[in-house]
Amino acid sequence: MNDIIRQESQTDYAAVFSLVEQAFKELKISNHDEQFLVERLRKSKSFVPELSLVAEVNGQIVGHILLTRAKIKSTDQVFMTLGLAPVAVLPEFQNKRIGSRLIEEAHRIARELGFTSVVLVGHADYYPRFGYKKASDFGIRFPIEVPDECGMVAELADDALKGISGVIEHPKEFF
């Protein structure tokens, strides 16, 4: 199997739209508009092209991940972070470590770009293997109601969130 992970290009947009739609189609907890979220976030000021990645297998795009700029705001501080949303893999390629590799590569590139943390809402059984912990353990809250175990953060650098607390602010295009 010949596979690579690379930065998404504009020529990938249609394939990514389709794969994100297919990846979330059968998921009961989805609102099934993640593909439109990707489109909106690409047009936002929070978009970081280097953090929009695709996975290819034998020339076919089978996975995608997107991390965009976000903030953690308290009454007296604003801390820059990243928001992971979404990560998607075509159903027939799931459980083959493609999603894991996308997350690991996105984290690596984010570190290189100087980012020190990532926030997300996701499966409590999946994301801890990548260093994600409950956001509430850090005093970090989401602006919407999220089950406590599903609102998570990962530190990309040691003690990156030490002394950081507040509410996550995603770009307006997120909603």
CYANA upper distance limits for C-alpha pairs under 8 A (distance plus 0.5 A):
  1 MET  CA     57 VAL  CA      7.27
  1 MET  CA     58 ASN  CA      7.10
  2 ASN  CA     57 VAL  CA      6.13
  2 ASN  CA     58 ASN  CA      5.54
  2 ASN  CA     59 GLY  CA      8.41
  3 ASP  CA     55 ALA  CA      7.57
  3 ASP  CA     56 GLU  CA      5.78
  3 ASP  CA     57 VAL  CA      4.75
  3 ASP  CA     58 ASN  CA      6.55
  3 ASP  CA     59 GLY  CA      8.16
  4 ILE  CA     55 ALA  CA      6.24
  4 ILE  CA     56 GLU  CA      5.80
  4 ILE  CA     57 VAL  CA      7.27
  5 ILE  CA     53 LEU  CA      7.20
  5 ILE  CA     54 VAL  CA      6.15
  5 ILE  CA     55 ALA  CA      4.92
  5 ILE  CA     56 GLU  CA      6.82
  5 ILE  CA    102 LEU  CA      7.55
  5 ILE  CA    105 GLU  CA      8.40
  6 ARG  CA     53 LEU  CA      6.02
  6 ARG  CA     54 VAL  CA      6.09
  6 ARG  CA     55 ALA  CA      7.11
  7 GLN  CA     49 PRO  CA      7.84
  7 GLN  CA     50 GLU  CA      6.46
  7 GLN  CA     51 LEU  CA      7.64
  7 GLN  CA     52 SER  CA      6.40
  7 GLN  CA     53 LEU  CA      4.91
  7 GLN  CA     54 VAL  CA      6.67
  8 GLU  CA     12 ASP  CA      6.76
  8 GLU  CA     13 TYR  CA      8.40
  8 GLU  CA     49 PRO  CA      8.03
  8 GLU  CA     50 GLU  CA      8.49
  8 GLU  CA     52 SER  CA      6.09
  8 GLU  CA     53 LEU  CA      5.46
  8 GLU  CA     54 VAL  CA      6.02
  9 SER  CA     13 TYR  CA      7.68
 12 ASP  CA     16 VAL  CA      6.53
 12 ASP  CA     61 ILE  CA      8.50
 13 TYR  CA     17 PHE  CA      6.55
 14 ALA  CA     18 SER  CA      6.85
 15 ALA  CA     19 LEU  CA      6.67
 15 ALA  CA     61 ILE  CA      7.29
 16 VAL  CA     20 VAL  CA      6.49
 16 VAL  CA     35 GLN  CA      8.32
 16 VAL  CA     54 VAL  CA      8.47
 16 VAL  CA     61 ILE  CA      7.79
 16 VAL  CA     63 GLY  CA      8.24
 16 VAL  CA     64 HIS  CA      7.26
 17 PHE  CA     21 GLU  CA      6.70
 17 PHE  CA     35 GLN  CA      5.64
 17 PHE  CA     36 PHE  CA      8.18
 17 PHE  CA     38 VAL  CA      8.29
 17 PHE  CA     39 GLU  CA      8.46
 18 SER  CA     22 GLN  CA      6.67
 18 SER  CA     35 GLN  CA      8.00
 19 LEU  CA     23 ALA  CA      6.42
 19 LEU  CA     61 ILE  CA      8.42
 19 LEU  CA     62 VAL  CA      7.30
 19 LEU  CA     63 GLY  CA      7.64
 19 LEU  CA     88 ALA  CA      7.72
 19 LEU  CA     89 VAL  CA      7.41
 19 LEU  CA     90 LEU  CA      6.20
 20 VAL  CA     24 PHE  CA      6.86
 20 VAL  CA     34 GLU  CA      7.13
 20 VAL  CA     35 GLN  CA      5.81
 20 VAL  CA     64 HIS  CA      8.03
 20 VAL  CA     88 ALA  CA      6.04
 20 VAL  CA     89 VAL  CA      7.70
 20 VAL  CA     90 LEU  CA      7.98
 21 GLU  CA     25 LYS  CA      6.39
 21 GLU  CA     32 HIS  CA      7.51
 21 GLU  CA     33 ASP  CA      7.86
 21 GLU  CA     34 GLU  CA      7.37
 21 GLU  CA     35 GLN  CA      6.06
 22 GLN  CA     26 GLU  CA      8.41
 22 GLN  CA     90 LEU  CA      6.87
 22 GLN  CA     91 PRO  CA      7.70
 23 ALA  CA     27 LEU  CA      8.47
 23 ALA  CA     88 ALA  CA      6.21
 23 ALA  CA     89 VAL  CA      6.18
 23 ALA  CA     90 LEU  CA      5.58
 23 ALA  CA     91 PRO  CA      6.21
 24 PHE  CA     30 SER  CA      7.06
 24 PHE  CA     32 HIS  CA      6.59
 24 PHE  CA     34 GLU  CA      7.96
 24 PHE  CA     88 ALA  CA      8.08
 25 LYS  CA     30 SER  CA      8.47
 25 LYS  CA     32 HIS  CA      6.70
 33 ASP  CA     37 LEU  CA      7.01
 34 GLU  CA     38 VAL  CA      6.87
 34 GLU  CA     86 PRO  CA      7.48
 35 GLN  CA     39 GLU  CA      7.08
 36 PHE  CA     40 ARG  CA      6.71
 37 LEU  CA     41 LEU  CA      6.58
 37 LEU  CA    173 GLU  CA      8.00
 37 LEU  CA    174 PHE  CA      6.94
 37 LEU  CA    175 PHE  CA      8.45
 38 VAL  CA     42 ARG  CA      6.66
 38 VAL  CA     66 LEU  CA      8.03
 38 VAL  CA     86 PRO  CA      8.07
 39 GLU  CA     43 LYS  CA      7.26
 40 ARG  CA     44 SER  CA      7.04
 40 ARG  CA    173 GLU  CA      6.14
 40 ARG  CA    174 PHE  CA      7.81
 41 LEU  CA     46 SER  CA      7.65
 41 LEU  CA     47 PHE  CA      6.55
 41 LEU  CA     68 THR  CA      7.92
 41 LEU  CA    173 GLU  CA      6.43
 41 LEU  CA    174 PHE  CA      7.15
 42 ARG  CA     47 PHE  CA      5.92
 43 LYS  CA     47 PHE  CA      7.45
 44 SER  CA    171 PRO  CA      7.88
 44 SER  CA    173 GLU  CA      7.10
 45 LYS  CA    171 PRO  CA      8.45
 46 SER  CA     68 THR  CA      5.87
 46 SER  CA     69 ARG  CA      5.19
 46 SER  CA     70 ALA  CA      7.60
 46 SER  CA    171 PRO  CA      6.99
 47 PHE  CA     67 LEU  CA      8.22
 47 PHE  CA     68 THR  CA      5.61
 47 PHE  CA     69 ARG  CA      7.13
 48 VAL  CA     52 SER  CA      7.50
 48 VAL  CA     67 LEU  CA      7.74
 48 VAL  CA     68 THR  CA      6.40
 48 VAL  CA     69 ARG  CA      7.76
 50 GLU  CA    109 ILE  CA      7.95
 51 LEU  CA     65 ILE  CA      8.09
 51 LEU  CA     66 LEU  CA      6.36
 51 LEU  CA     67 LEU  CA      5.94
 51 LEU  CA     68 THR  CA      7.79
 51 LEU  CA    106 ALA  CA      6.49
 51 LEU  CA    109 ILE  CA      7.58
 51 LEU  CA    110 ALA  CA      7.55
 52 SER  CA     64 HIS  CA      7.79
 52 SER  CA     65 ILE  CA      6.29
 52 SER  CA     66 LEU  CA      5.02
 52 SER  CA     67 LEU  CA      7.01
 53 LEU  CA     64 HIS  CA      6.08
 53 LEU  CA     65 ILE  CA      5.86
 53 LEU  CA     66 LEU  CA      7.09
 53 LEU  CA    102 LEU  CA      7.66
 53 LEU  CA    106 ALA  CA      7.85
 54 VAL  CA     61 ILE  CA      7.00
 54 VAL  CA     62 VAL  CA      7.94
 54 VAL  CA     63 GLY  CA      5.94
 54 VAL  CA     64 HIS  CA      4.86
 54 VAL  CA     65 ILE  CA      7.10
 54 VAL  CA    102 LEU  CA      8.08
 55 ALA  CA     61 ILE  CA      6.23
 55 ALA  CA     62 VAL  CA      6.21
 55 ALA  CA     63 GLY  CA      5.23
 55 ALA  CA     64 HIS  CA      6.69
 55 ALA  CA     98 ILE  CA      7.55
 55 ALA  CA    102 LEU  CA      7.58
 56 GLU  CA     60 GLN  CA      5.61
 56 GLU  CA     61 ILE  CA      4.86
 56 GLU  CA     62 VAL  CA      6.15
 56 GLU  CA     63 GLY  CA      7.53
 57 VAL  CA     61 ILE  CA      7.05
 57 VAL  CA     62 VAL  CA      7.14
 62 VAL  CA     89 VAL  CA      6.19
 62 VAL  CA     90 LEU  CA      5.88
 62 VAL  CA     93 PHE  CA      7.34
 63 GLY  CA     87 VAL  CA      8.05
 63 GLY  CA     88 ALA  CA      5.97
 63 GLY  CA     89 VAL  CA      4.67
 63 GLY  CA     90 LEU  CA      6.82
 63 GLY  CA     98 ILE  CA      7.34
 63 GLY  CA     99 GLY  CA      7.44
 63 GLY  CA    102 LEU  CA      8.25
 64 HIS  CA     86 PRO  CA      8.38
 64 HIS  CA     87 VAL  CA      6.23
 64 HIS  CA     88 ALA  CA      5.79
 64 HIS  CA     89 VAL  CA      7.05
 64 HIS  CA     99 GLY  CA      8.49
 64 HIS  CA    102 LEU  CA      7.72
 65 ILE  CA     84 LEU  CA      8.12
 65 ILE  CA     85 ALA  CA      7.61
 65 ILE  CA     86 PRO  CA      6.37
 65 ILE  CA     87 VAL  CA      4.77
 65 ILE  CA     88 ALA  CA      6.92
 65 ILE  CA    102 LEU  CA      6.84
 65 ILE  CA    103 ILE  CA      7.69
 65 ILE  CA    106 ALA  CA      8.10
 66 LEU  CA     84 LEU  CA      6.51
 66 LEU  CA     85 ALA  CA      6.19
 66 LEU  CA     86 PRO  CA      6.36
 66 LEU  CA     87 VAL  CA      7.07
 67 LEU  CA     82 LEU  CA      6.48
 67 LEU  CA     83 GLY  CA      5.85
 67 LEU  CA     84 LEU  CA      5.01
 67 LEU  CA     85 ALA  CA      6.76
 67 LEU  CA     86 PRO  CA      8.35
 67 LEU  CA    106 ALA  CA      8.06
 68 THR  CA     82 LEU  CA      5.85
 68 THR  CA     83 GLY  CA      5.83
 68 THR  CA     84 LEU  CA      7.28
 68 THR  CA     85 ALA  CA      8.47
 69 ARG  CA     80 MET  CA      7.62
 69 ARG  CA     81 THR  CA      6.52
 69 ARG  CA     82 LEU  CA      5.02
 69 ARG  CA     83 GLY  CA      6.72
 69 ARG  CA    170 HIS  CA      8.03
 69 ARG  CA    171 PRO  CA      8.14
 70 ALA  CA     80 MET  CA      6.60
 70 ALA  CA     81 THR  CA      5.68
 70 ALA  CA     82 LEU  CA      5.56
 70 ALA  CA     83 GLY  CA      6.35
 70 ALA  CA    168 ILE  CA      7.62
 70 ALA  CA    169 GLU  CA      6.31
 70 ALA  CA    170 HIS  CA      5.36
 70 ALA  CA    171 PRO  CA      6.99
 71 LYS  CA     78 VAL  CA      6.94
 71 LYS  CA     79 PHE  CA      5.99
 71 LYS  CA     80 MET  CA      5.15
 71 LYS  CA     81 THR  CA      5.90
 71 LYS  CA     82 LEU  CA      7.96
 71 LYS  CA    168 ILE  CA      6.12
 71 LYS  CA    169 GLU  CA      5.51
 71 LYS  CA    170 HIS  CA      7.11
 72 ILE  CA     78 VAL  CA      6.26
 72 ILE  CA     79 PHE  CA      5.54
 72 ILE  CA     80 MET  CA      6.96
 72 ILE  CA     81 THR  CA      7.42
 72 ILE  CA    140 ILE  CA      7.98
 72 ILE  CA    164 ILE  CA      8.34
 72 ILE  CA    165 SER  CA      7.48
 72 ILE  CA    166 GLY  CA      6.14
 72 ILE  CA    167 VAL  CA      5.87
 72 ILE  CA    168 ILE  CA      4.90
 72 ILE  CA    169 GLU  CA      6.52
 73 LYS  CA     77 GLN  CA      6.39
 73 LYS  CA     78 VAL  CA      5.06
 73 LYS  CA     79 PHE  CA      6.90
 73 LYS  CA    165 SER  CA      7.86
 73 LYS  CA    166 GLY  CA      5.49
 73 LYS  CA    167 VAL  CA      5.77
 73 LYS  CA    168 ILE  CA      6.80
 73 LYS  CA    169 GLU  CA      7.43
 74 SER  CA     78 VAL  CA      6.97
 74 SER  CA    165 SER  CA      6.94
 74 SER  CA    166 GLY  CA      4.84
 74 SER  CA    167 VAL  CA      6.94
 75 THR  CA    166 GLY  CA      8.33
 79 PHE  CA    164 ILE  CA      7.93
 80 MET  CA    115 PHE  CA      8.31
 81 THR  CA    115 PHE  CA      7.08
 81 THR  CA    116 THR  CA      7.32
 81 THR  CA    117 SER  CA      5.82
 81 THR  CA    118 VAL  CA      6.25
 81 THR  CA    119 VAL  CA      7.75
 82 LEU  CA    115 PHE  CA      7.86
 82 LEU  CA    117 SER  CA      6.80
 82 LEU  CA    118 VAL  CA      5.07
 82 LEU  CA    119 VAL  CA      6.62
 83 GLY  CA    118 VAL  CA      6.02
 83 GLY  CA    119 VAL  CA      5.35
 83 GLY  CA    120 LEU  CA      6.24
 83 GLY  CA    170 HIS  CA      7.85
 84 LEU  CA    118 VAL  CA      7.08
 84 LEU  CA    119 VAL  CA      6.71
 84 LEU  CA    120 LEU  CA      5.81
 85 ALA  CA    120 LEU  CA      7.35
 87 VAL  CA     99 GLY  CA      7.31
 87 VAL  CA    102 LEU  CA      8.36
 87 VAL  CA    103 ILE  CA      8.31
 88 ALA  CA     99 GLY  CA      7.47
 89 VAL  CA     93 PHE  CA      6.88
 89 VAL  CA     94 GLN  CA      6.40
 89 VAL  CA     98 ILE  CA      7.63
 89 VAL  CA     99 GLY  CA      6.87
 90 LEU  CA     94 GLN  CA      6.88
 93 PHE  CA     98 ILE  CA      7.93
 94 GLN  CA     98 ILE  CA      7.51
 94 GLN  CA     99 GLY  CA      8.00
 97 ARG  CA    101 ARG  CA      6.53
 98 ILE  CA    102 LEU  CA      6.68
 99 GLY  CA    103 ILE  CA      6.75
100 SER  CA    104 GLU  CA      6.64
101 ARG  CA    105 GLU  CA      6.50
102 LEU  CA    106 ALA  CA      6.50
103 ILE  CA    107 HIS  CA      6.61
103 ILE  CA    130 PHE  CA      8.29
104 GLU  CA    108 ARG  CA      6.72
104 GLU  CA    130 PHE  CA      7.99
105 GLU  CA    109 ILE  CA      6.71
106 ALA  CA    110 ALA  CA      6.49
107 HIS  CA    111 ARG  CA      6.69
107 HIS  CA    156 LEU  CA      7.55
108 ARG  CA    112 GLU  CA      6.92
109 ILE  CA    113 LEU  CA      6.72
110 ALA  CA    114 GLY  CA      6.88
110 ALA  CA    115 PHE  CA      5.80
110 ALA  CA    116 THR  CA      8.06
111 ARG  CA    115 PHE  CA      5.75
111 ARG  CA    116 THR  CA      6.81
111 ARG  CA    156 LEU  CA      6.89
111 ARG  CA    157 ALA  CA      8.21
115 PHE  CA    156 LEU  CA      7.79
116 THR  CA    155 GLU  CA      6.48
116 THR  CA    156 LEU  CA      5.12
116 THR  CA    157 ALA  CA      5.83
116 THR  CA    160 ALA  CA      6.33
117 SER  CA    153 VAL  CA      7.44
117 SER  CA    154 ALA  CA      5.99
117 SER  CA    155 GLU  CA      5.00
117 SER  CA    156 LEU  CA      5.57
117 SER  CA    157 ALA  CA      7.82
117 SER  CA    160 ALA  CA      7.22
117 SER  CA    161 LEU  CA      7.94
118 VAL  CA    153 VAL  CA      6.02
118 VAL  CA    154 ALA  CA      5.75
118 VAL  CA    155 GLU  CA      7.24
118 VAL  CA    156 LEU  CA      7.97
119 VAL  CA    135 ALA  CA      8.34
119 VAL  CA    151 GLY  CA      8.13
119 VAL  CA    152 MET  CA      6.22
119 VAL  CA    153 VAL  CA      4.81
119 VAL  CA    154 ALA  CA      7.04
120 LEU  CA    150 CYS  CA      8.45
120 LEU  CA    151 GLY  CA      6.54
120 LEU  CA    152 MET  CA      5.90
120 LEU  CA    153 VAL  CA      6.88
121 VAL  CA    146 VAL  CA      7.94
121 VAL  CA    150 CYS  CA      5.79
121 VAL  CA    151 GLY  CA      5.13
121 VAL  CA    152 MET  CA      6.65
122 GLY  CA    126 TYR  CA      8.38
122 GLY  CA    127 TYR  CA      7.66
122 GLY  CA    150 CYS  CA      5.61
122 GLY  CA    151 GLY  CA      7.24
122 GLY  CA    152 MET  CA      8.00
123 HIS  CA    127 TYR  CA      6.95
123 HIS  CA    150 CYS  CA      6.31
124 ALA  CA    128 PRO  CA      7.45
124 ALA  CA    149 GLU  CA      6.17
124 ALA  CA    150 CYS  CA      5.72
127 TYR  CA    131 GLY  CA      7.61
127 TYR  CA    132 TYR  CA      6.13
128 PRO  CA    132 TYR  CA      4.92
128 PRO  CA    133 LYS  CA      6.60
130 PHE  CA    154 ALA  CA      8.19
131 GLY  CA    154 ALA  CA      5.95
131 GLY  CA    155 GLU  CA      7.74
132 TYR  CA    152 MET  CA      6.25
132 TYR  CA    153 VAL  CA      5.62
132 TYR  CA    154 ALA  CA      4.83
132 TYR  CA    155 GLU  CA      8.11
133 LYS  CA    137 ASP  CA      7.99
133 LYS  CA    152 MET  CA      5.72
133 LYS  CA    153 VAL  CA      6.00
133 LYS  CA    154 ALA  CA      6.80
134 LYS  CA    138 PHE  CA      8.06
134 LYS  CA    148 ASP  CA      7.37
134 LYS  CA    149 GLU  CA      6.36
134 LYS  CA    150 CYS  CA      7.68
134 LYS  CA    151 GLY  CA      6.41
134 LYS  CA    152 MET  CA      4.95
134 LYS  CA    153 VAL  CA      6.86
135 ALA  CA    139 GLY  CA      7.06
135 ALA  CA    140 ILE  CA      5.53
135 ALA  CA    141 ARG  CA      7.01
135 ALA  CA    148 ASP  CA      8.33
135 ALA  CA    151 GLY  CA      6.18
135 ALA  CA    152 MET  CA      5.05
135 ALA  CA    153 VAL  CA      5.78
136 SER  CA    140 ILE  CA      5.69
136 SER  CA    141 ARG  CA      6.69
136 SER  CA    148 ASP  CA      7.44
136 SER  CA    151 GLY  CA      8.16
136 SER  CA    152 MET  CA      8.37
138 PHE  CA    161 LEU  CA      7.78
138 PHE  CA    162 LYS  CA      8.38
138 PHE  CA    164 ILE  CA      7.67
138 PHE  CA    165 SER  CA      6.79
139 GLY  CA    164 ILE  CA      8.02
139 GLY  CA    165 SER  CA      5.29
139 GLY  CA    166 GLY  CA      6.90
140 ILE  CA    164 ILE  CA      8.19
140 ILE  CA    165 SER  CA      5.38
140 ILE  CA    166 GLY  CA      5.46
140 ILE  CA    167 VAL  CA      6.26
140 ILE  CA    168 ILE  CA      7.55
141 ARG  CA    151 GLY  CA      8.37
141 ARG  CA    165 SER  CA      8.42
141 ARG  CA    166 GLY  CA      6.63
141 ARG  CA    167 VAL  CA      5.20
141 ARG  CA    168 ILE  CA      6.68
142 PHE  CA    146 VAL  CA      7.49
142 PHE  CA    151 GLY  CA      7.73
142 PHE  CA    167 VAL  CA      6.08
142 PHE  CA    168 ILE  CA      5.75
142 PHE  CA    169 GLU  CA      8.30
143 PRO  CA    167 VAL  CA      6.79
143 PRO  CA    168 ILE  CA      6.84
143 PRO  CA    169 GLU  CA      7.60
146 VAL  CA    150 CYS  CA      7.09
146 VAL  CA    151 GLY  CA      6.67
147 PRO  CA    151 GLY  CA      7.14
155 GLU  CA    159 ASP  CA      7.48
155 GLU  CA    160 ALA  CA      6.12
155 GLU  CA    161 LEU  CA      7.16
156 LEU  CA    160 ALA  CA      7.52
161 LEU  CA    165 SER  CA      8.37
170 HIS  CA    174 PHE  CA      6.71
